[in-house]
Amino acid sequence: MSEITLRYFAWVRERIGAGEETVAPPADVRTVADLLAWLKARGPEYAHAFEQSHVIRAAIDQTHVPHETAIGEAREIAFFPPMTGG
Amino acid sequence: MATIHVQAEAFDAAAEAATLTKGRTDIGAVVTFTGICRDEAGSLAALELEHYPGMAEAEIARVVEEAEKRWPLAGVTAIHRHGRIAPGEDIVLVVTASAHRQAAFEAAEFLMDYLKTRAPFWKKEHRIDDSEGDWVEARDVDDHAAARWTERKAAE
């Protein structure tokens, strides 16, 4: 799989300790949920950030998507907590 | 036709409403909503608003597009600030214009309900005592407020 830019916001960003990184996940990482599971195994900071993965929201190329969405040709995937703007 | 801004700077709600209606004779109603930072009984020094640049604008545009499909709007302005915002300062502005008031009122409420649950912004509290504040938690009541528009559409 080609490289994907990952972006993290709010407490997801704080727990991971970075706002952005580039990753090349293995071919069996097909969906957003697969990517979350793969990231969680990368280290304690990821495990902490994605502890309750059901509350984490995801966006592919700046559009909200559910976790079962296939990554496909995504260039940018973002993970963040529920929004609290307005 | 819609005006959408994501900015650190303050905005002038009255000026934005005036701009929306200037030179128009078809508009019979303008609703202006301003969301303001509270001090939470004196405990809050400021809110820090983080956003996802690019997606914030895109998502607000998608929400505005939905409002324009549902109501006959003559104009929409949506402005959301980011960065450090002190109590008493404005955070968000929605201005809706239509021939009649019902569309303007309803569209403004719809826009705010959807902005709160879909626009990628996150608030962090800075306390007056300098202690590390918390990220504001999303409230179920906001999700319910947004969901009722979907329910209403299904019932129509």
gemmi code that builds the backbone of each chain (N, CA, C; Angstrom):
import gemmi

chains = {
    "A": [
        ("MET", (0.833, -1.206, 0.000), (0.000, 0.000, 0.000), (0.865, 1.252, 0.000)),
        ("SER", (0.382, 2.254, -0.660), (1.162, 3.493, -0.725), (1.084, 4.250, 0.606)),
        ("GLU", (1.842, 5.292, 0.687), (1.917, 6.051, 1.929), (0.659, 6.892, 2.160)),
        ("ILE", (0.276, 6.965, 3.428), (-0.889, 7.769, 3.812), (-0.441, 8.778, 4.867)),
        ("THR", (-0.946, 9.996, 4.744), (-0.705, 10.988, 5.788), (-1.796, 10.836, 6.833)),
        ("LEU", (-1.385, 10.661, 8.078), (-2.360, 10.586, 9.172), (-2.346, 11.905, 9.921)),
        ("ARG", (-3.538, 12.376, 10.302), (-3.617, 13.617, 11.084), (-4.446, 13.362, 12.326)),
        ("TYR", (-3.978, 13.932, 13.434), (-4.645, 13.734, 14.719), (-5.011, 15.089, 15.307)),
        ("PHE", (-6.174, 15.149, 15.969), (-6.616, 16.412, 16.558), (-7.063, 16.231, 18.008)),
        ("ALA", (-7.021, 17.359, 18.738), (-7.487, 17.455, 20.130), (-6.794, 16.410, 21.008)),
        ("TRP", (-7.555, 15.694, 21.868), (-6.858, 14.777, 22.786), (-6.250, 13.559, 22.097)),
        ("VAL", (-6.701, 13.232, 20.915), (-6.037, 12.156, 20.161), (-4.609, 12.601, 19.821)),
        ("ARG", (-4.480, 13.841, 19.366), (-3.165, 14.425, 19.045), (-2.275, 14.491, 20.292)),
        ("GLU", (-2.858, 14.941, 21.401), (-2.068, 15.064, 22.637), (-1.568, 13.707, 23.131)),
        ("ARG", (-2.442, 12.701, 23.078), (-2.043, 11.380, 23.574), (-0.973, 10.741, 22.696)),
        ("ILE", (-1.084, 10.931, 21.387), (-0.087, 10.349, 20.481), (1.209, 11.164, 20.513)),
        ("GLY", (1.066, 12.461, 20.758), (2.256, 13.310, 20.842), (2.695, 13.851, 19.487)),
        ("ALA", (1.806, 13.804, 18.509), (2.105, 14.343, 17.172), (0.797, 14.679, 16.476)),
        ("GLY", (0.832, 15.684, 15.630), (-0.369, 16.084, 14.901), (-0.456, 15.441, 13.534)),
        ("GLU", (0.676, 14.946, 13.069), (0.711, 14.427, 11.700), (1.861, 13.453, 11.538)),
        ("GLU", (1.659, 12.420, 10.742), (2.752, 11.500, 10.402), (2.398, 10.769, 9.120)),
        ("THR", (3.408, 10.188, 8.508), (3.188, 9.421, 7.283), (3.433, 7.947, 7.594)),
        ("VAL", (2.503, 7.089, 7.165), (2.639, 5.654, 7.422), (2.400, 4.868, 6.134)),
        ("ALA", (2.916, 3.637, 6.114), (2.669, 2.721, 4.990), (2.190, 1.407, 5.584)),
        ("PRO", (0.881, 1.303, 5.897), (0.380, 0.088, 6.547), (0.434, -1.121, 5.611)),
        ("PRO", (0.490, -2.336, 6.180), (0.514, -3.550, 5.330), (-0.783, -3.716, 4.532)),
        ("ALA", (-0.724, -4.562, 3.531), (-1.839, -4.719, 2.585), (-3.127, -5.214, 3.240)),
        ("ASP", (-3.000, -5.935, 4.373), (-4.228, -6.456, 4.990), (-4.982, -5.380, 5.793)),
        ("VAL", (-4.440, -4.177, 5.850), (-5.165, -3.054, 6.474), (-6.044, -2.434, 5.390)),
        ("ARG", (-7.332, -2.832, 5.387), (-8.205, -2.428, 4.278), (-9.204, -1.330, 4.649)),
        ("THR", (-9.627, -1.327, 5.912), (-10.649, -0.354, 6.313), (-10.094, 0.586, 7.385)),
        ("VAL", (-10.888, 1.604, 7.702), (-10.521, 2.537, 8.761), (-10.381, 1.778, 10.087)),
        ("ALA", (-11.279, 0.828, 10.342), (-11.210, 0.027, 11.568), (-9.917, -0.789, 11.611)),
        ("ASP", (-9.512, -1.367, 10.456), (-8.250, -2.116, 10.383), (-7.077, -1.190, 10.718)),
        ("LEU", (-7.132, 0.015, 10.193), (-6.044, 0.976, 10.414), (-5.953, 1.348, 11.893)),
        ("LEU", (-7.107, 1.550, 12.527), (-7.127, 1.867, 13.962), (-6.516, 0.719, 14.771)),
        ("ALA", (-6.876, -0.511, 14.424), (-6.359, -1.684, 15.145), (-4.844, -1.796, 14.941)),
        ("TRP", (-4.392, -1.533, 13.722), (-2.957, -1.596, 13.402), (-2.193, -0.507, 14.181)),
        ("LEU", (-2.767, 0.704, 14.226), (-2.130, 1.810, 14.948), (-2.049, 1.528, 16.451)),
        ("LYS", (-3.127, 0.944, 16.990), (-3.186, 0.660, 18.430), (-2.033, -0.225, 18.889)),
        ("ALA", (-1.543, -1.076, 17.984), (-0.463, -2.010, 18.332), (0.918, -1.385, 18.180)),
        ("ARG", (0.962, -0.113, 17.751), (2.259, 0.520, 17.494), (2.962, 1.005, 18.764)),
        ("GLY", (2.233, 1.165, 19.858), (2.876, 1.640, 21.086), (1.853, 2.104, 22.091)),
        ("PRO", (2.312, 2.308, 23.343), (1.381, 2.668, 24.410), (0.644, 3.993, 24.163)),
        ("GLU", (1.306, 4.953, 23.485), (0.635, 6.242, 23.235), (-0.539, 6.056, 22.276)),
        ("TYR", (-0.363, 5.176, 21.288), (-1.463, 4.887, 20.352), (-2.569, 4.103, 21.046)),
        ("ALA", (-2.143, 3.133, 21.874), (-3.121, 2.315, 22.600), (-3.976, 3.216, 23.502)),
        ("HIS", (-3.321, 4.220, 24.106), (-4.037, 5.158, 24.976), (-4.996, 6.031, 24.161)),
        ("ALA", (-4.505, 6.562, 23.046), (-5.330, 7.455, 22.210), (-6.568, 6.731, 21.673)),
        ("PHE", (-6.384, 5.450, 21.299), (-7.475, 4.724, 20.639), (-8.091, 3.660, 21.551)),
        ("GLU", (-7.872, 3.834, 22.875), (-8.408, 2.949, 23.901), (-9.881, 2.607, 23.654)),
        ("GLN", (-10.694, 3.655, 23.518), (-12.127, 3.460, 23.251), (-12.349, 3.818, 21.788)),
        ("SER", (-11.977, 2.888, 20.923), (-11.945, 3.246, 19.501), (-13.334, 3.586, 18.945)),
        ("HIS", (-14.405, 3.110, 19.631), (-15.749, 3.418, 19.113), (-16.088, 4.909, 19.213)),
        ("VAL", (-15.426, 5.640, 20.113), (-15.742, 7.085, 20.197), (-14.919, 7.914, 19.188)),
        ("ILE", (-13.889, 7.296, 18.611), (-13.020, 8.034, 17.689), (-13.734, 8.264, 16.347)),
        ("ARG", (-13.682, 9.509, 15.887), (-14.253, 9.837, 14.578), (-13.137, 9.824, 13.540)),
        ("ALA", (-13.502, 9.504, 12.302), (-12.510, 9.426, 11.235), (-12.943, 10.246, 10.027)),
        ("ALA", (-11.972, 10.767, 9.310), (-12.243, 11.452, 8.048), (-11.241, 10.976, 7.012)),
        ("ILE", (-11.729, 10.676, 5.810), (-10.844, 10.336, 4.696), (-10.855, 11.507, 3.726)),
        ("ASP", (-9.674, 12.010, 3.428), (-9.539, 13.164, 2.545), (-10.549, 14.255, 2.894)),
        ("GLN", (-10.631, 14.540, 4.196), (-11.387, 15.664, 4.758), (-12.909, 15.520, 4.660)),
        ("THR", (-13.382, 14.257, 4.633), (-14.816, 13.981, 4.687), (-15.064, 12.922, 5.766)),
        ("HIS", (-16.077, 13.160, 6.638), (-16.392, 12.178, 7.674), (-16.713, 10.818, 7.064)),
        ("VAL", (-16.196, 9.744, 7.694), (-16.521, 8.388, 7.235), (-16.726, 7.465, 8.443)),
        ("PRO", (-17.592, 6.442, 8.302), (-17.707, 5.432, 9.360), (-16.489, 4.494, 9.334)),
        ("HIS", (-16.265, 3.785, 10.461), (-15.063, 2.949, 10.585), (-14.977, 1.807, 9.573)),
        ("GLU", (-16.128, 1.370, 9.073), (-16.085, 0.226, 8.137), (-15.693, 0.638, 6.708)),
        ("THR", (-15.473, 1.926, 6.492), (-15.126, 2.416, 5.152), (-13.769, 1.887, 4.695)),
        ("ALA", (-13.716, 1.463, 3.427), (-12.451, 0.997, 2.848), (-11.523, 2.192, 2.643)),
        ("ILE", (-10.245, 1.985, 2.914), (-9.271, 3.070, 2.778), (-9.046, 3.419, 1.314)),
        ("GLY", (-9.020, 2.413, 0.462), (-8.866, 2.652, -0.982), (-7.642, 3.476, -1.304)),
        ("GLU", (-7.856, 4.540, -2.057), (-6.742, 5.375, -2.508), (-6.567, 6.617, -1.636)),
        ("ALA", (-7.028, 6.542, -0.393), (-6.965, 7.712, 0.500), (-5.552, 8.261, 0.606)),
        ("ARG", (-5.456, 9.587, 0.580), (-4.150, 10.229, 0.755), (-3.990, 10.746, 2.181)),
        ("GLU", (-5.129, 11.147, 2.788), (-5.066, 11.730, 4.126), (-6.203, 11.152, 4.973)),
        ("ILE", (-5.847, 10.590, 6.108), (-6.859, 10.066, 7.025), (-6.663, 10.743, 8.373)),
        ("ALA", (-7.754, 11.249, 8.937), (-7.672, 11.959, 10.221), (-8.474, 11.218, 11.275)),
        ("PHE", (-7.948, 11.246, 12.512), (-8.656, 10.674, 13.661), (-8.795, 11.747, 14.723)),
        ("PHE", (-10.007, 11.822, 15.300), (-10.245, 12.871, 16.301), (-11.430, 12.506, 17.185)),
        ("PRO", (-11.565, 13.205, 18.332), (-12.721, 12.963, 19.206), (-13.980, 13.580, 18.600)),
        ("PRO", (-15.152, 13.285, 19.178), (-16.377, 13.950, 18.728), (-16.185, 15.469, 18.759)),
        ("MET", (-16.764, 16.152, 17.782), (-16.565, 17.590, 17.642), (-17.294, 18.372, 18.741)),
        ("THR", (-16.687, 19.490, 19.135), (-17.285, 20.341, 20.170), (-17.212, 21.822, 19.773)),
        ("GLY", (-17.408, 22.081, 18.476), (-17.406, 23.483, 18.030), (-18.747, 24.138, 18.258)),
        ("GLY", (-18.948, 25.234, 17.564), (-20.219, 25.957, 17.644), (-20.297, 26.850, 18.877)),
    ],
    "B": [
        ("MET", (-23.046, 31.413, -3.340), (-23.770, 32.526, -2.739), (-23.465, 32.622, -1.241)),
        ("ALA", (-23.228, 31.477, -0.635), (-22.956, 31.509, 0.812), (-21.567, 32.067, 1.088)),
        ("THR", (-21.443, 32.754, 2.206), (-20.149, 33.258, 2.661), (-19.716, 32.417, 3.853)),
        ("ILE", (-18.552, 31.777, 3.748), (-18.064, 30.909, 4.823), (-16.638, 31.330, 5.183)),
        ("HIS", (-16.427, 31.583, 6.463), (-15.081, 31.931, 6.911), (-14.716, 31.139, 8.160)),
        ("VAL", (-13.494, 30.628, 8.176), (-12.908, 30.046, 9.385), (-11.707, 30.928, 9.683)),
        ("GLN", (-11.745, 31.613, 10.815), (-10.737, 32.651, 11.054), (-10.429, 32.814, 12.537)),
        ("ALA", (-9.246, 33.371, 12.835), (-8.868, 33.654, 14.218), (-9.452, 35.001, 14.662)),
        ("GLU", (-9.631, 35.897, 13.712), (-10.060, 37.257, 14.022), (-11.518, 37.313, 14.482)),
        ("ALA", (-11.840, 38.361, 15.224), (-13.219, 38.614, 15.628), (-14.045, 38.993, 14.400)),
        ("PHE", (-15.372, 38.877, 14.519), (-16.260, 39.294, 13.424), (-17.266, 40.297, 13.956)),
        ("ASP", (-17.917, 40.997, 13.035), (-18.935, 41.985, 13.381), (-20.276, 41.465, 12.869)),
        ("ALA", (-21.077, 40.919, 13.781), (-22.334, 40.261, 13.393), (-23.267, 41.220, 12.644)),
        ("ALA", (-23.389, 42.453, 13.140), (-24.299, 43.420, 12.517), (-23.836, 43.756, 11.097)),
        ("ALA", (-22.521, 43.923, 10.939), (-21.981, 44.242, 9.616), (-22.197, 43.084, 8.640)),
        ("GLU", (-22.043, 41.852, 9.131), (-22.248, 40.681, 8.274), (-23.707, 40.586, 7.824)),
        ("ALA", (-24.631, 40.854, 8.746), (-26.061, 40.816, 8.397), (-26.383, 41.913, 7.388)),
        ("ALA", (-25.796, 43.087, 7.576), (-26.043, 44.206, 6.662), (-25.510, 43.898, 5.262)),
        ("THR", (-24.333, 43.249, 5.208), (-23.734, 42.884, 3.917), (-24.635, 41.907, 3.156)),
        ("LEU", (-25.231, 40.990, 3.927), (-26.067, 39.950, 3.307), (-27.317, 40.540, 2.646)),
        ("THR", (-27.842, 41.610, 3.210), (-29.112, 42.157, 2.693), (-28.929, 43.400, 1.824)),
        ("LYS", (-27.709, 43.895, 1.756), (-27.447, 45.148, 1.027), (-27.911, 45.063, -0.425)),
        ("GLY", (-28.723, 46.053, -0.834), (-29.169, 46.135, -2.214), (-30.231, 45.124, -2.599)),
        ("ARG", (-30.715, 44.341, -1.615), (-31.715, 43.310, -1.924), (-33.092, 43.811, -1.532)),
        ("THR", (-34.095, 43.528, -2.372), (-35.467, 43.912, -2.025), (-36.372, 42.681, -1.935)),
        ("ASP", (-35.759, 41.494, -2.089), (-36.541, 40.250, -2.039), (-36.491, 39.587, -0.668)),
        ("ILE", (-35.660, 40.108, 0.238), (-35.473, 39.495, 1.549), (-36.442, 40.099, 2.560)),
        ("GLY", (-37.213, 39.234, 3.210), (-38.152, 39.713, 4.217), (-37.754, 39.375, 5.631)),
        ("ALA", (-36.740, 38.528, 5.776), (-36.357, 38.074, 7.120), (-34.870, 37.753, 7.177)),
        ("VAL", (-34.234, 38.241, 8.227), (-32.832, 37.891, 8.480), (-32.728, 37.411, 9.919)),
        ("VAL", (-32.148, 36.233, 10.114), (-31.906, 35.733, 11.468), (-30.393, 35.697, 11.681)),
        ("THR", (-29.960, 36.294, 12.787), (-28.538, 36.323, 13.121), (-28.341, 35.596, 14.441)),
        ("PHE", (-27.523, 34.544, 14.442), (-27.200, 33.842, 15.677), (-25.717, 34.015, 15.962)),
        ("THR", (-25.396, 34.408, 17.179), (-23.997, 34.510, 17.598), (-23.777, 33.617, 18.812)),
        ("GLY", (-22.802, 32.732, 18.758), (-22.412, 31.897, 19.894), (-21.258, 32.576, 20.602)),
        ("ILE", (-21.371, 32.726, 21.928), (-20.411, 33.507, 22.712), (-19.761, 32.625, 23.777)),
        ("CYS", (-18.505, 32.899, 24.072), (-17.760, 32.152, 25.104), (-18.240, 32.576, 26.496)),
        ("ARG", (-18.681, 31.585, 27.322), (-19.099, 31.856, 28.714), (-17.895, 31.751, 29.652)),
        ("ASP", (-18.011, 32.325, 30.851), (-16.897, 32.202, 31.808), (-17.110, 31.051, 32.795)),
        ("GLU", (-18.197, 30.293, 32.633), (-18.495, 29.142, 33.500), (-18.373, 29.527, 34.971)),
        ("ALA", (-19.166, 30.496, 35.396), (-19.198, 30.979, 36.781), (-17.834, 31.478, 37.264)),
        ("GLY", (-17.116, 32.120, 36.368), (-15.852, 32.745, 36.755), (-14.648, 31.816, 36.742)),
        ("SER", (-14.839, 30.519, 36.372), (-13.726, 29.563, 36.451), (-12.903, 29.504, 35.161)),
        ("LEU", (-13.446, 30.036, 34.090), (-12.790, 29.879, 32.787), (-12.025, 31.141, 32.376)),
        ("ALA", (-10.738, 30.973, 32.054), (-9.927, 32.100, 31.574), (-10.105, 32.284, 30.072)),
        ("ALA", (-10.181, 31.164, 29.347), (-10.339, 31.219, 27.890), (-10.634, 29.829, 27.347)),
        ("LEU", (-11.145, 29.803, 26.134), (-11.289, 28.548, 25.396), (-10.247, 28.559, 24.291)),
        ("GLU", (-9.635, 27.402, 24.065), (-8.730, 27.255, 22.921), (-9.478, 26.406, 21.902)),
        ("LEU", (-9.734, 26.976, 20.744), (-10.455, 26.218, 19.710), (-9.482, 25.689, 18.670)),
        ("GLU", (-9.375, 24.354, 18.646), (-8.550, 23.693, 17.625), (-9.450, 23.357, 16.448)),
        ("HIS", (-8.917, 23.408, 15.243), (-9.728, 23.010, 14.087), (-8.880, 22.254, 13.078)),
        ("TYR", (-9.570, 21.651, 12.131), (-8.913, 20.886, 11.065), (-8.956, 21.786, 9.835)),
        ("PRO", (-7.855, 22.495, 9.556), (-7.868, 23.442, 8.432), (-8.216, 22.723, 7.129)),
        ("GLY", (-9.011, 23.339, 6.308), (-9.417, 22.706, 5.057), (-10.724, 21.961, 5.248)),
        ("MET", (-10.727, 20.973, 6.140), (-11.962, 20.229, 6.367), (-12.997, 21.103, 7.065)),
        ("ALA", (-12.559, 22.005, 7.943), (-13.517, 22.865, 8.651), (-14.346, 23.658, 7.640)),
        ("GLU", (-13.679, 24.285, 6.697), (-14.378, 25.060, 5.663), (-15.261, 24.150, 4.811)),
        ("ALA", (-14.701, 22.996, 4.417), (-15.429, 22.071, 3.539), (-16.679, 21.531, 4.211)),
        ("GLU", (-16.566, 21.206, 5.507), (-17.711, 20.631, 6.214), (-18.800, 21.688, 6.439)),
        ("ILE", (-18.400, 22.907, 6.781), (-19.391, 23.979, 6.931), (-20.103, 24.194, 5.588)),
        ("ALA", (-19.343, 24.159, 4.490), (-19.947, 24.336, 3.159), (-20.962, 23.231, 2.868)),
        ("ARG", (-20.647, 21.994, 3.279), (-21.592, 20.881, 3.047), (-22.866, 21.074, 3.870)),
        ("VAL", (-22.727, 21.568, 5.104), (-23.893, 21.805, 5.964), (-24.746, 22.939, 5.385)),
        ("VAL", (-24.095, 23.986, 4.909), (-24.814, 25.117, 4.302), (-25.568, 24.646, 3.052)),
        ("GLU", (-24.920, 23.794, 2.260), (-25.548, 23.274, 1.050), (-26.832, 22.500, 1.390)),
        ("GLU", (-26.775, 21.720, 2.482), (-27.974, 20.985, 2.918), (-29.085, 21.941, 3.323)),
        ("ALA", (-28.711, 23.011, 4.034), (-29.715, 24.001, 4.456), (-30.344, 24.666, 3.231)),
        ("GLU", (-29.517, 24.961, 2.238), (-30.030, 25.617, 1.023), (-30.985, 24.711, 0.243)),
        ("LYS", (-30.785, 23.379, 0.382), (-31.692, 22.429, -0.278), (-33.028, 22.361, 0.448)),
        ("ARG", (-32.981, 22.516, 1.780), (-34.199, 22.337, 2.588), (-35.067, 23.577, 2.684)),
        ("TRP", (-34.444, 24.749, 2.648), (-35.213, 25.991, 2.805), (-34.898, 26.961, 1.667)),
        ("PRO", (-35.887, 27.778, 1.281), (-35.655, 28.760, 0.213), (-34.890, 29.970, 0.763)),
        ("LEU", (-33.570, 29.867, 0.786), (-32.747, 30.911, 1.390), (-32.248, 31.893, 0.333)),
        ("ALA", (-32.244, 33.167, 0.711), (-31.737, 34.208, -0.184), (-30.256, 34.467, 0.078)),
        ("GLY", (-29.750, 33.982, 1.208), (-28.336, 34.164, 1.521), (-27.983, 33.530, 2.849)),
        ("VAL", (-26.741, 33.085, 2.954), (-26.249, 32.483, 4.203), (-24.817, 32.973, 4.455)),
        ("THR", (-24.536, 33.328, 5.705), (-23.156, 33.600, 6.119), (-22.856, 32.757, 7.356)),
        ("ALA", (-21.735, 32.054, 7.335), (-21.319, 31.270, 8.505), (-19.852, 31.579, 8.779)),
        ("ILE", (-19.568, 31.988, 10.005), (-18.183, 32.287, 10.406), (-17.888, 31.535, 11.696)),
        ("HIS", (-16.790, 30.797, 11.724), (-16.389, 30.088, 12.940), (-14.962, 30.485, 13.270)),
        ("ARG", (-14.747, 30.930, 14.508), (-13.392, 31.326, 14.905), (-12.604, 30.148, 15.464)),
        ("HIS", (-11.286, 30.257, 15.409), (-10.419, 29.280, 16.064), (-9.369, 30.049, 16.864)),
        ("GLY", (-8.579, 29.298, 17.647), (-7.559, 29.944, 18.481), (-8.108, 30.252, 19.866)),
        ("ARG", (-7.420, 31.143, 20.583), (-7.790, 31.446, 21.964), (-8.916, 32.484, 21.992)),
        ("ILE", (-9.987, 32.158, 22.701), (-11.158, 33.032, 22.768), (-11.532, 33.246, 24.237)),
        ("ALA", (-11.592, 34.492, 24.660), (-11.855, 34.827, 26.061), (-13.356, 34.914, 26.323)),
        ("PRO", (-13.795, 34.718, 27.579), (-15.214, 34.875, 27.909), (-15.736, 36.237, 27.445)),
        ("GLY", (-16.921, 36.229, 26.881), (-17.503, 37.460, 26.355), (-17.225, 37.670, 24.879)),
        ("GLU", (-16.233, 36.940, 24.343), (-15.934, 37.071, 22.911), (-16.816, 36.125, 22.098)),
        ("ASP", (-17.049, 36.507, 20.847), (-17.850, 35.684, 19.939), (-17.039, 34.480, 19.444)),
        ("ILE", (-17.747, 33.353, 19.252), (-17.105, 32.145, 18.711), (-17.598, 31.853, 17.296)),
        ("VAL", (-18.931, 31.920, 17.138), (-19.518, 31.470, 15.871), (-20.664, 32.395, 15.465)),
        ("LEU", (-20.816, 32.565, 14.166), (-21.899, 33.396, 13.629), (-22.609, 32.655, 12.504)),
        ("VAL", (-23.936, 32.681, 12.552), (-24.741, 32.176, 11.437), (-25.759, 33.253, 11.096)),
        ("VAL", (-25.799, 33.651, 9.842), (-26.803, 34.608, 9.376), (-27.555, 33.951, 8.226)),
        ("THR", (-28.882, 33.925, 8.340), (-29.690, 33.348, 7.261), (-30.701, 34.391, 6.801)),
        ("ALA", (-30.895, 34.487, 5.507), (-31.855, 35.443, 4.950), (-32.822, 34.696, 4.048)),
        ("SER", (-34.101, 35.097, 4.137), (-35.113, 34.465, 3.301), (-36.251, 35.457, 3.080)),
        ("ALA", (-37.194, 35.093, 2.216), (-38.353, 35.965, 1.988), (-39.217, 36.005, 3.242)),
        ("HIS", (-39.301, 34.881, 3.956), (-40.174, 34.786, 5.130), (-39.417, 34.267, 6.342)),
        ("ARG", (-39.943, 34.566, 7.544), (-39.178, 34.301, 8.755), (-38.988, 32.831, 9.087)),
        ("GLN", (-39.996, 31.998, 8.774), (-39.883, 30.599, 9.204), (-38.639, 29.911, 8.621)),
        ("ALA", (-38.413, 30.132, 7.329), (-37.240, 29.519, 6.682), (-35.958, 30.045, 7.306)),
        ("ALA", (-35.900, 31.345, 7.581), (-34.686, 31.944, 8.145), (-34.415, 31.414, 9.554)),
        ("PHE", (-35.486, 31.358, 10.401), (-35.338, 30.829, 11.763), (-34.888, 29.371, 11.735)),
        ("GLU", (-35.616, 28.558, 10.977), (-35.336, 27.120, 10.972), (-33.953, 26.810, 10.404)),
        ("ALA", (-33.588, 27.486, 9.328), (-32.281, 27.228, 8.708), (-31.149, 27.613, 9.661)),
        ("ALA", (-31.315, 28.710, 10.403), (-30.273, 29.137, 11.348), (-30.096, 28.085, 12.439)),
        ("GLU", (-31.217, 27.560, 12.940), (-31.151, 26.557, 13.998), (-30.531, 25.246, 13.478)),
        ("PHE", (-30.950, 24.860, 12.291), (-30.395, 23.666, 11.633), (-28.880, 23.809, 11.457)),
        ("LEU", (-28.449, 24.959, 10.959), (-27.019, 25.191, 10.730), (-26.232, 25.073, 12.033)),
        ("MET", (-26.739, 25.678, 13.097), (-26.025, 25.604, 14.375), (-25.981, 24.176, 14.913)),
        ("ASP", (-27.128, 23.471, 14.846), (-27.162, 22.082, 15.325), (-26.147, 21.220, 14.574)),
        ("TYR", (-26.045, 21.425, 13.261), (-25.129, 20.622, 12.459), (-23.687, 21.065, 12.596)),
        ("LEU", (-23.463, 22.372, 12.726), (-22.088, 22.848, 12.923), (-21.497, 22.253, 14.194)),
        ("LYS", (-22.316, 22.194, 15.252), (-21.829, 21.700, 16.542), (-21.413, 20.232, 16.481)),
        ("THR", (-22.121, 19.448, 15.674), (-21.849, 18.006, 15.673), (-21.008, 17.545, 14.489)),
        ("ARG", (-20.855, 18.371, 13.458), (-20.128, 17.919, 12.257), (-18.896, 18.733, 11.888)),
        ("ALA", (-18.881, 20.023, 12.221), (-17.714, 20.828, 11.838), (-16.533, 20.450, 12.742)),
        ("PRO", (-15.350, 20.184, 12.146), (-14.215, 19.702, 12.949), (-13.533, 20.810, 13.760)),
        ("PHE", (-14.148, 21.087, 14.917), (-13.602, 22.029, 15.902), (-13.659, 21.350, 17.264)),
        ("TRP", (-12.662, 21.638, 18.095), (-12.622, 21.070, 19.448), (-12.234, 22.165, 20.426)),
        ("LYS", (-12.967, 22.232, 21.543), (-12.707, 23.268, 22.549), (-11.924, 22.707, 23.727)),
        ("LYS", (-10.866, 23.412, 24.098), (-10.140, 23.079, 25.316), (-10.272, 24.244, 26.289)),
        ("GLU", (-10.521, 23.908, 27.565), (-10.700, 24.959, 28.566), (-9.366, 25.367, 29.180)),
        ("HIS", (-9.179, 26.657, 29.352), (-8.059, 27.167, 30.142), (-8.661, 27.763, 31.400)),
        ("ARG", (-8.253, 27.251, 32.562), (-8.833, 27.677, 33.832), (-8.209, 28.975, 34.338)),
        ("ILE", (-8.994, 29.676, 35.151), (-8.546, 30.937, 35.725), (-7.381, 30.709, 36.699)),
        ("ASP", (-7.333, 29.517, 37.340), (-6.267, 29.225, 38.316), (-5.020, 28.637, 37.648)),
        ("ASP", (-4.958, 28.711, 36.302), (-3.792, 28.241, 35.559), (-3.633, 26.725, 35.529)),
        ("SER", (-4.575, 25.990, 36.143), (-4.467, 24.529, 36.083), (-4.801, 24.082, 34.658)),
        ("GLU", (-4.271, 22.926, 34.301), (-4.497, 22.371, 32.970), (-5.993, 22.085, 32.798)),
        ("GLY", (-6.599, 22.721, 31.839), (-8.027, 22.522, 31.619), (-8.302, 21.260, 30.827)),
        ("ASP", (-9.574, 20.908, 30.743), (-9.969, 19.702, 30.016), (-10.487, 20.051, 28.633)),
        ("TRP", (-10.487, 19.039, 27.775), (-11.191, 19.156, 26.503), (-12.679, 19.101, 26.808)),
        ("VAL", (-13.428, 19.988, 26.210), (-14.878, 19.983, 26.399), (-15.421, 18.688, 25.804)),
        ("GLU", (-16.298, 18.015, 26.539), (-16.855, 16.760, 26.035), (-18.086, 17.012, 25.184)),
        ("ALA", (-18.209, 16.232, 24.134), (-19.395, 16.334, 23.281), (-20.612, 15.955, 24.116)),
        ("ARG", (-21.706, 16.671, 23.910), (-22.899, 16.427, 24.712), (-23.952, 15.694, 23.897)),
        ("ASP", (-24.587, 14.711, 24.536), (-25.647, 13.951, 23.861), (-26.762, 14.870, 23.376)),
        ("VAL", (-27.007, 15.931, 24.171), (-28.114, 16.831, 23.830), (-27.870, 17.487, 22.466)),
        ("ASP", (-26.588, 17.718, 22.108), (-26.266, 18.295, 20.800), (-26.521, 17.282, 19.684)),
        ("ASP", (-26.180, 16.006, 19.962), (-26.447, 14.959, 18.968), (-27.945, 14.817, 18.732)),
        ("HIS", (-28.714, 14.896, 19.841), (-30.167, 14.771, 19.715), (-30.744, 15.951, 18.944)),
        ("ALA", (-30.194, 17.144, 19.200), (-30.677, 18.340, 18.508), (-30.452, 18.199, 17.002)),
        ("ALA", (-29.300, 17.659, 16.616), (-29.011, 17.469, 15.189), (-29.870, 16.352, 14.609)),
        ("ALA", (-30.069, 15.285, 15.395), (-30.805, 14.112, 14.896), (-32.269, 14.433, 14.607)),
        ("ARG", (-32.838, 15.394, 15.360), (-34.275, 15.644, 15.146), (-34.555, 16.199, 13.753)),
        ("TRP", (-33.549, 16.816, 13.109), (-33.767, 17.318, 11.737), (-33.875, 16.163, 10.762)),
        ("THR", (-33.109, 15.086, 11.025), (-33.180, 13.900, 10.179), (-34.535, 13.226, 10.358)),
        ("GLU", (-34.957, 13.152, 11.659), (-36.259, 12.539, 11.947), (-37.370, 13.325, 11.273)),
        ("ARG", (-37.234, 14.656, 11.341), (-38.260, 15.516, 10.761), (-38.331, 15.336, 9.262)),
        ("LYS", (-37.157, 15.206, 8.641), (-37.122, 15.039, 7.193), (-37.782, 13.721, 6.807)),
        ("ALA", (-37.527, 12.677, 7.624), (-38.110, 11.363, 7.340), (-39.625, 11.418, 7.455)),
        ("ALA", (-40.120, 12.284, 8.354), (-41.557, 12.378, 8.580), (-42.272, 13.212, 7.509)),
        ("GLU", (-41.499, 14.012, 6.795), (-42.109, 14.927, 5.812), (-42.645, 14.188, 4.594)),
    ],
}
model = gemmi.Model(1)
for chain_id, residues in chains.items():
    chain = gemmi.Chain(chain_id)
    for i, (resn, *xyz) in enumerate(residues, 1):
        res = gemmi.Residue()
        res.name, res.seqid = resn, gemmi.SeqId(i, " ")
        for name, pos in zip(("N", "CA", "C"), xyz):
            atom = gemmi.Atom()
            atom.name, atom.element = name, gemmi.Element(name[0])
            atom.pos, atom.b_iso = gemmi.Position(*pos), 0.0
            res.add_atom(atom)
        chain.add_residue(res)
    model.add_chain(chain)
structure = gemmi.Structure()
structure.add_model(model)
structure.setup_entities()
